[in-house]
Amino acid sequence: MIIIGFLVFTIYFLMQLMTKYNGEVIIALIKGLIIGALYNDDIEEEETEHTIQIVFLVISISFIWITTNGLKK
């Protein structure tokens, strides 16, 4: 029960961040069973794309947002 509560709180917190950073939320079904989380950032010259993916059994929820690196040319 504690794990489900923590998962719900984490998803709520990330949804609030998505509204702040104009991010994108992708919910998808997967084939198979898995539990886990992933963070990735793809750093380009001017911006960074961040991805947090939470997978619980057959549901995958991905949070994607872009930040600028602050580099001036």
Secondary structure as the mmCIF struct_conf table of DSSP 4:
data_model
#
loop_
_struct_conf.conf_type_id
_struct_conf.id
_struct_conf.beg_label_comp_id
_struct_conf.beg_label_asym_id
_struct_conf.beg_label_seq_id
_struct_conf.end_label_comp_id
_struct_conf.end_label_asym_id
_struct_conf.end_label_seq_id
HELX_RH_AL_P HELX_RH_AL_P1 ILE A 2 LYS A 20
TURN_TY1_P TURN_TY1_P1 TYR A 21 ASN A 22
STRN STRN1 GLU A 24 ILE A 43
BEND BEND1 GLU A 45 GLU A 46
STRN STRN2 GLU A 47 THR A 68
#
